[in-house]
Amino acid sequence: MANENEGGVFSDLFIAVGALVQNVADTLLSGVASASSLVQSCATLCVSIVTNTANTAIQIIEGVSTAVSTAITPKK
C-alpha cells in the first residue's frame, strides 16, 4: 500500500515537473517566434527604405539628366 501511495506521489510530481518544462518550452518557442517576426518586419522595412531611396535617387538622376539635356539642346 505504501508503494502505491509513493508511486502516486512520484507520478504527480513527474506530471507537475513535465507540465512546468512544457510551459517553459512553449514560452521560449513563443519568444523565438516573436523575435523572428520582429526581425522579418525590420528586414521588410529596411528593404522598403532601400527600394524607396533607390527609386528617389533614380528620379533625381532622371530629372537632372532631363534638365541638362534641355539646357544644352540648341534653341530654334
C-alpha positions in Angstrom: 0.0 0.0 0.0 2.8 2.4 0.8 4.4 1.7 -2.6 1.1 2.6 -4.3 1.0 6.0 -2.5 4.6 6.7 -3.2 4.1 5.8 -6.8 1.1 8.2 -6.9 3.1 11.0 -5.3 6.0 10.5 -7.7 3.7 10.2 -10.6 2.0 13.5 -9.6 5.5 15.1 -9.2 6.7 13.9 -12.6 3.5 15.2 -14.2 3.8 18.6 -12.5 7.5 18.9 -13.5 6.7 17.8 -17.0 3.9 20.4 -17.3 6.4 23.1 -16.0 9.0 22.1 -18.5 6.4 22.1 -21.3 5.3 25.6 -20.3 8.8 26.9 -20.3 9.5 25.3 -23.7 6.3 26.8 -25.1 7.2 30.3 -23.7 10.7 30.1 -25.2 9.3 29.0 -28.6 6.8 31.8 -28.5 9.6 34.3 -27.7 11.6 32.9 -30.6 8.6 33.2 -32.9 8.1 36.8 -31.8 11.7 37.7 -32.2 11.7 36.1 -35.7 8.6 38.1 -36.6 10.3 41.3 -35.4 13.4 40.6 -37.4 11.3 39.9 -40.5 9.4 43.1 -40.0 12.6 45.1 -39.7 14.1 43.4 -42.7 11.0 44.2 -44.7 11.1 47.8 -43.6 14.8 48.1 -44.5 14.2 46.7 -48.0 11.3 49.1 -48.4 13.5 52.0 -47.3 16.4 51.0 -49.6 14.0 50.5 -52.5 12.3 53.9 -52.0 15.7 55.6 -51.6 16.9 54.0 -54.8 13.7 55.0 -56.7 14.0 58.5 -55.4 17.7 58.7 -56.4 16.8 57.4 -59.9 14.0 60.0 -60.2 16.5 62.8 -59.2 19.1 61.5 -61.7 16.4 61.4 -64.4 15.3 64.9 -63.5 18.9 66.3 -63.6 19.6 64.4 -66.8 16.5 65.9 -68.4 17.4 69.4 -67.2 20.9 69.1 -68.5 19.7 67.8 -71.9 17.2 70.6 -72.1 19.8 73.2 -71.2 22.3 72.0 -73.8 19.9 71.4 -76.6 20.2 74.2 -79.2 17.2 76.5 -79.2 15.4 77.1 -82.5 
